[in-house]
């Protein structure tokens, strides 16, 4: 399954799926890692505009990509979080390690 993405100004923007559960997480992880190798960008943005649900495997995907990008000196940001996803970010501690817009 292919996810949507954009590249602009040294940034990779990943459009997150409607449901980021364990089924989607493995595909997303592999695709994100492949895109980061194919397009060596410094910064990664997760776009949650369509996401309605996320479980712990989705949190793992975000943390793993965050470590990879920060290792190379880049930053990670999350955008367009609805109330449910904001709550998950807050409870999981993601808000402390990822910039939210």
Residue, then its C-alpha position, 0 to 999 in steps of 0.5 A: x500500500x502506498x501512502x501519499x507524500x510530498x517533497x519541498x525545500x529539503x523536507x519530506x511531508x508524509x500524509x498519514x492514513x485515516x487509521x494508523x494501526x498495526x496494519x498500516x504501521x509496518x507499511x508506513x515504516x518501510x515506506x518512510x524509511x525507503x523515501x528517506x533513503x531515496x530522497x535524502x532530506x533533513x526534515x520530516x513532517x507528519x501530516x495528520x489531516x485525514x487521521x481519525x485513529x492512531x494506536x501504539x504502533x503508530x506512535x512507534x513509527x513516529x518515534x523511530x523516524x524521529x530518531x533517524x531524522x534527528x541522527x542526521x541533524x534534521x527535525x520532525x514536526x506534526x501538523x493538522x492534528x485533530x483533538x483525538x490525535x492531540x490527546x494521543x500525542x499528549x498522553x504518550x509524551x510525543x508532544x515533548x519530543x516533536x514540534x506540533x503545528 
